Each structure stands twice: as C-alpha cells, then as structure tokens.
C-alpha cells in the first residue's frame, strides 16, 4: 500500500522518476500514416466493402429491433431472465437460484 491514500488516512508521498522520450519529427503520427496509405491506394489497413456490408447484415436487425434490457443487482449472477433466454447446450446452473 506504499503511496496509496485511503479516506481519513494519512497522506503518503514517494519519490518518482520522470522519463521523457524524444520522438524525431520525421516519424509519422499514426493518422498521418493511415491517411498517406489511403491516398497511395494501400488497402491493407482498411476493411473491404463486402466485409462492412456483412457486418451490417448482422448488426442492423439488432439496432432496428433492440432486445429488451433486464436490470439486475450489482455483483449478482445477472438477471433471472437470462436463465431462460441464454441456455448453453449443456445447460446452465445458477448457484444462487437453488
């Protein structure tokens, strides 16, 4: 607990070392590289159109008709509705429900 302060406890300080690294200006920032690759026609960092369309075929129905949300208590095993809605092939045993 060195250096950690708890409510109503004494404050503890410790010495730290600051390390600074210099990055030369000739190194491109990540977005500079991404935009440069796009302008040069390098498609290796981009998703193909057919893959994007396939992803939307999965996501769009859920966004158009979202499933109901079930609230549950923090630190619990989840909502009771999950016992009926999510049933793995081998079954589900909720140790708290028994």
N, C-alpha and C positions, 0 to 999 in steps of 0.2 A: 504494500500500500504506500510505497515511497512516492511522494509528490502528489498524492490524491487527497483532496479536501472533501470532507463529509459535512453535512449540515451540523451546526453547533459544535464543530470540532476546530481545533487549532489549524491554522494555515501552515503548510509546509512548502518550502521552496527548495529547488535543487538547481545546480548549475547545468547548463546545456551548451552544446557547441553548434553553431550555425555553419552549415556547409553550403557554399554558393558555387554553382557550376555555370560557366560561361558557354553559351551556345553561339558559335560564329554566325554571322548574318547570311552566309552563303548556304546555310542549311534551310530547306523549305519547311514551313509550318505544315501540319497535316492537311488543312484545307487547300493550301496552295498546291500541294501535290495532287490532291483529288481533282481540283479544277483544271490543272495542267493536263492530267491524264485524260480528262473528258474532252478537252479541246484538241488533244492529239489523237483521239479515237481509241484510246486504250480502254477496253471494256472489262478488264479483269476485276476491277473493284466495284462493278455495278451489277445489279440484278437484271436478268433478261426480262423482257416484256411478258413472255409466256409464264415465267415463274411468278411475276407480280399478279397476273390475271388468275393463276391457280390459287394463290394465297387469298385473293379477294373472294373467290368462289367459296372458300371455307369461312371467311370472316364475315362477309356481308349478311348471310342469313342470321347470324347471331346478333349483329348490330341492328338489323331490321326488326327482329322479334326477340329482344333480350329475355333470357330466362329469369324467373323470379329470384329475388335476393332473400336469403334466410339469415336473420341475425342470430347470433349466439354469444354466449358469455366468453369473455377473455379467459385463456388458459383452460378451455374445455376441449372436448374432442370434436367440436363442431356442432352444427345444427342437427336436431333429431331428424329432419327431412333427408339428410344425407344417408341415413341408414337405409332408406327405401330407394332413393334416387341413384346412389352410387353403390353398386353391388358387384365386387370383383368375381371372377369365375369360381374362386374357391370360397366365396362368401366373406362376410365381414363380421367381426366380433367386436362390439363396443364394450370395453371392460367396465365402463361406468354405468351402462344401461342395465346390467344384470343385477 
